[in-house]
């Protein structure tokens, strides 16, 4: 029978403690790996959904780009139309100014005729040719 010294007992205890710590570290590492695997397996569908959403967003952005191009073209046409309409309005204002001038001239020209008519009615009334009630 071998006699164990105190140093051998302490060394065996230290080795056991070391083995326990290593075993616990291995268990912790294994648990961490399992948690990471679970997390990654849960992230798979999320990433797939994110990929689909990103693809849909790309399609929507392309449609938005087309829409913005059409909107830009429409704005250019509106600007051109406004410019043409300003030209038409200017010409119409010139026509209206001429018509107003013609009306003033006609009124001025017809004033003597109105005075002659009024005088003729007054004379006709005095002569009894017409009667106004």
Secondary structure, DSSP 4 states (H G I P E B T S, - for coil): -PPPPHHHHHHHHHHHHHHHHHHHHHHHHHHHHHHHHHHHHHHHHHHHHHHHHHHHHHHHHHHHHHHHHHHHHHHHHHHHHHHHHHHHHHHHHHHHHHHHHHHHHHHHHHHHHHHHHHHHHHHHHHHTSS---
